[in-house]
Amino acid sequence: MNNGSVTPNRRTVLKAAGIGAAGVASMPLLSACTVESAQQASARSAPLLPAPPGQVEPLLDRSKVDNALGQLDGQIQGAMEHTGLPGVAVAVVYRDEVLYSKGFGVREVGKPEKVGADTVFQLASVSKPLASTVVAALVGREVFKWTDAVVRYNKNFALKDDYVTRNATFADLLAHRSGLETGSGDLLEDLGFDRGYILGHLNQEPLDTFRSSYNYSNFGFTEAGQAAADAMKMTWEDLADEVLFRKLGMSASSYRYSDYAKAANKAIIHVPLGNKQWAAKYQRNADAQAPAGGASSSVRDLAQWLRLQLGNGSYEGQPVIDAAALQTTRVPHAVSGPASAPAARSRFYGLGWNVSYDDQGRVQLGHSGAFNLGAATAVSMLPGEQLGIVVLTNGRPQGIPEAIAAGFLDTAQHGSPTVDWLAFTAGVFKQIDESEKPKVDYTKIPPNPVPAKAISTYTGIYENSYYGPLVVLEEGGKLTMRLGPTGSPTTFQLTHFNGDTFSFESIGENANGLAGALFAGVGGGSAPSVTLDFYDRTGLGTFTRAS
């Protein structure tokens, strides 16, 4: 038999299929194209498929999901007993049915009120896939396109590079590929600056390569949400209410911190003290970055959103979000984790979703939320199985919601967990914590420190175009500094460390212990400048004495 009569020319097949060479590896037929005789073909035990399958057929059924649900209570309780975590709420949706919606533990340590399916939690970055759902609603209505430049709708938008300012699209910002560095604007939020101030100062942040880099940016993401709201001449909070929450009956859901604060049935955030003890020490108002991290909701509400997602934009049989617009949020737009070996899988980011592929080749969508001040959340979906789970907790991130979600999906697939998920995710989060420790340990004062100069050497007003003025002053014979929004600055106590270097306690969501105030150029007169190393992560932390 002539080979040409069995196997078409490779270039012809690629052209006809409408794909480039990069798609070959994912095409089973073309990556293992062989020539068979008629006898060999007829000897097959199963008939040939007319084409390779476009997606993995469902591997789960109700009995497998029910088996996983039967073990879920024990997995949650085991995680809580192992860590002492105060409270958890979980919901599971399968084939458009809410099969599980339950709370465990208490809303606040030391108080009797229990967590239930209606308890409102702060979502942290699980706000992001909610937000991309909101933006998808407007794309579906043809208010704008994913590929539209955001500056068309927010004339004040600006980044450091004029080309990026003119060309950055909704998709670029929602996929973290604008070039903004991870954490851009976050330290301004910790100081109490509002959304307008922070977005208005992103043009001073350095940029990585546009569209070929991935850097997780809360305020880049927030800018996309703000521009969407501007296109509708609404606030972001009202927009989310109108196009998503009210349509799904999500009455406990909001992007306003004030709504969370006034909720009677809410989970208070906690931080660990050690030995399985937790304390409610902080509050976390994320209004400044609301689209990226400021939502609050209950698992009962979020189960309705999972139904919408798994129903490809339909809810209760009615279209709510355009299916094509929604699908665009769930495909890779940036490589978030390049494969470390030829046979390893890369990880991707869509628009508000982490996009990956599991051991069976199925698309898996997910996102975690993390407030270091005391909240951890996770959502995970297998769209091809129409299965999703959301886990909300009121404790600082330790990998607990991720472990519960992964353990459930693992059990659904294999009958029981195949990985010690809690140990695995705890190890990942411990590595993250270690990586965020300050480079200088200011708790270890040198044995023979160089004395500081007179206090008047350091006092005065120092200017900075990004953070605003820094006021260093003497109070009770000691140095302090004030930094933050006019009318509500934060006061920091300065403690002598060595020579012209002082330490202060970092604050907010990104706090990591003692930081340094390094006064420079001190001769016989006043210090001309001071660098705050905690606020200098992207080179913006030097303050110059006002003339």
Buried (B, 14 or more C-beta within 10 A) or exposed (E): EEEEEBBEEEEEBBEEBEBEEEEBEEBEEBEEBEEBEEEEEEEEEEEEEEEEEEEBEEBBEEEBBEBBBEBBEEBBEBBBEBBBBBBBBBBBBBBBEBBBBBBBBBBBBEEEBEBBBBBBBBBBBBBBBBBBBBBBBBBBEEBBBBEBBBBBBBEEBBBBBEEBBEBBBBBBBBBBBBBBBBBBBBBBBBBBBEBEBBBBBBBBBBBBEBBEBBBBBBBBBBBBBBBBBBBBEBBBBEBBBBBBBEBBEBEBBBBBBEBBEEBEBBBBBBBBEEEEEBBBEBEBBBBBBBBBBBBBBBBBBBBBBBBBBBBBBBBEEEEBBBBEBBBBBBEBBBBBBEEEEEEEBBBBBBBBBBBBBBEEEBBBBBBBBBBBBBBBBBBBBBBBBBBBBBBBBBBBBBBBBBBBBBBBBBBBBEEEBEEEBBEEBBEEBEEEEEEEEBEBEBEEEEEEEEEBBEBEBBBBBBBBEBBBBBBBBEEEEEBBBBBBBEEEBBEBEBBBBBBBBBBBEBBBBBBEBBBBBBBEEBEEEBBBBBBBBBBBBBEBBBBBBEE
